[in-house]
Amino acid sequence: MINYYVTHSLSSTYYKNKAAEYNKYASVYKVGPTFYIGHGQSLAYNTSGSNPGLYINGDTLNGKMRNDGYNSLIHINSDTLVPDKSYSFQLQQWGTAKYTFHQLTFDNSGNFYCAAKTSYKGNSELMLFKGKFDGDSVSVQQSKQRIYPFIDSKSLQSVSYNKSNNRLYVIANDAYISLPLNKWDALSASDIDYSVLNVKRETEDMEFNSSSDGDAGIPYLLLNRSPELLKGTNTNF
């Protein structure tokens, strides 16, 4: 945004005023070069394991849109803000590669998670995937369990991990679910928390305070149309 407003500042008073506003904060930003990522949507930081760092999922390979049934997990150099490594993998159901994902999160052990939605007997069904790094490649496995019925939302928006309770959160428009990762492949119905918000807006993301202060584990929920950030009142999410 800083680059955009500064670049256009000579074209109108509006951009000139915006450039002045954003330049007040320019010292705390580092703006990297543009690069082609496709749909994007996710950005997650891996703090653990053998491959720590900043990652984003992409629909591209060598700067071109993929059409080979694979997904890209792309590492971003945190110093230069440039992609420097890409991992390719497939999301398979019953041995058939057919799913792409636009959500991403990591747990404390460096495993990553994503989700996909399909239709089954007239309702939506949620599929979960868990991946791990293996040297210069990644391996991804689908959970043996699928969640059905899942809220019939048009979009899956994000997945998030809360290290305070070791739970995975899947956020869709107007709804979210959470489940314990220590019961991966062994879930019962009582393990799953399911909330429908009924705000008729896009529920974009949920993230959790990971600090050691009194807000540890507190959730933050991002809504869109119009943009709004909500802060939870307790950690019981």
Order of alpha helices (4+ residues) and beta strands (2+ residues): alpha-alpha-beta-beta-beta-beta-beta-beta-beta-beta-beta-beta-beta-beta-beta-beta-beta-beta-beta-beta-beta-beta
